[in-house]
Amino acid sequence: MRDRRRDVGDIVGVAKNENGAEVPTVDMKTCVFCELIAGKRPISVIDETEDVLAFMDIQPVNPGHVLIIPKHHAPYLGDLDSTLGGHIFAMGMRVAAALRTCGVRCEGVNLFLADGEAAGQEVFHAHLHVLPRFVGDGFGFKFSPNYFVLPPRAELNDIARGIRNALQPLPGIPEGINR
């Protein structure tokens, strides 16, 4: 079986912008999703907007497995602005609803976005998987042996406090969410 994973270095480089800050750069020739957007590879399009493209995954978990991507290169979730992230998720919701009625076997739906190599990201262009699911389909998450050992509330509270303190406002998000 061919290894589809790519090292981030194969796709993303680093350059200095006009302010001297290091920023990611991308070789458009090596990003398979950018090649799809540019029409350099065959694609089975489900839907598209000015900024977002939904298409069939060529290596589906189950029939009906759809990928949704931004039309400009963004390697990671954090590289998307909040408005575009919302558009991707909204299209995911539309596709999920369509999967339930289009005739593919679909008893449930998973939305999955792997952000970074440790999370299972293989193509370094942000993308949302919309997976039709059914009982016994063989797909699932593998949990560590400690998954069923519940952490103490104090530990959860400490972690929650750390995450809460690290939250940063996102442009384009309503003030009530960006507190």
N, C-alpha and C positions, 0 to 999 in steps of 0.2 A: 504494500500500500504506500502510495506517495505521501510524503510529509508536506502538508500544505502550509505549515507555519513559516513565517518569515521573521527574520530578525529586524527589529525596529531600524537598525542602522542601514538596512537595505532600502528603506523607504524614506526615512526622515533623517535629515542632516541638521546641522546647526549653523546659523550665520548671525552676524551682529546687525541689528537694525540701525536706523539713523541716530538713535539715542545711546547706542553702544550696548544695548541689552541683547542677550542671546535669545534667538527665536527659532522655532523649528522651520525647516524648509523641506520641501518634498520634491522628489523626482517624479513628475507626473507619468513618466514612462513605466515606472515600476509599480504603481498603485493600480491593482486590478479594478477597483471600483471607479477610479478616475478614467480608466480606459473604457469601462462600460458607459459612463456618462458621455464620453467623447465619441461613442459609436464605433470604437475600435474592436469590440468583441460583441458576439451575439448576446441578446438579452430578451427575456420575456417580461415585458412591462405590465404591471398591474395598474398603476396610477402614477401620476406625477403632477407636481406644481412647479412654480418658478424655482423653488429652493429645495424640493424634496423629491426623491424617486423611490418607488416601491416596485420590486421585481422578484421573480422566482429564484430561490436558492438552487444552484446547480448540484448541490450535494445535500438534499433535504433530509431532515430528521424524519419527517413524515410527508406524504403528499400534501401540497398546499403550503409548505414552509416558504415564507416570504421574508425578504430583507428590505429594510427601509433605510435610506442613506441621505445625508445632505449632498447637494449637488456641487458644493465646493469642498475641497479637501480639508478635513479636520481629523487628525489622528485619534484624538481622545474626546470623551464627553466634555471635559473642561475646556476644550477648544471651541465648543459651540456657544453661541450666545443663547440666552434663555428663550428668546422668541423662536429661534430655529429649533431648539430642543422641544419646545411645545408643539411646533408643527410636525416634527417627527413622531412624537407621541400621539398626537391627534390622528395622523394617518394610520398609526398602529392600531388605534381604537377602531377606525373605520374598517381596516382590513380584518381585524379580529371579528367584528360583527358579520362581515361578508363570509368569512370562513364557516361560520355556523349555519349558513343558509345556501351555500353555493354547490353542495353536492359532494365535497370531500368529507372523509370521515373526520368528524370533529365533535368530541364530547366536552371539550374544554380548550382553553388557549393559554399559552405562556407567552409573555413578552420578556425578552432576554437581551441585555446589552452587556457585553464583556468589555470592561474598561481597563486595559493594561494586560500585559502578558500573563501575570500571575492570576488574573481573572479569566484567562482562557481566550483573550483576544488574539486572533491569528492574522487578520487583515487590519492594518493600522490606518483605517479610515472609519470613523465612528459609524456604527450601524446597529439597528434594532432588529432582532429576530422576532417574527410573529409565527409561533409554532402551533399548528392544530394538534391537539392531543386526544388520545382515547385510552381507555383502560387496557393495560397490557401492551402498549406500544413499545416498551423497552427503553424509553428515554427517561432520564431522571437525574437528580443531583445525588452525588455521593457525599454523605456526611461523615465527619470524623467520629471515632468511637466515643468521644466526649460530648457529642451533640446532645445526648439525653441527660447529661449532668447539668442541671440548672445552676447558673451562677448566683451567688448571693445578691440580694437587692442592693447592698452597699456598692458592690462592684459595678452593677448596671448603672447606678446613680453616678458613680465617678466617671465612667465612660461617657454617659450622656452629658455630663457637665463639660468634659473635654471637647466633645463634638460641638455642643452648643457654643462654647467659647471660640471655636474655630470657624463658625459660620460667617460667611462674607456675603454682603448684598450682591445680588445679580442684576445687571442692567435689564430693564424691560419687565421685571417682575413687580406686581403690585405691592405697595408699601406694607399691607397687612401680612404678606408672606415674608417680606424682607426685613422684618422688625429689627 
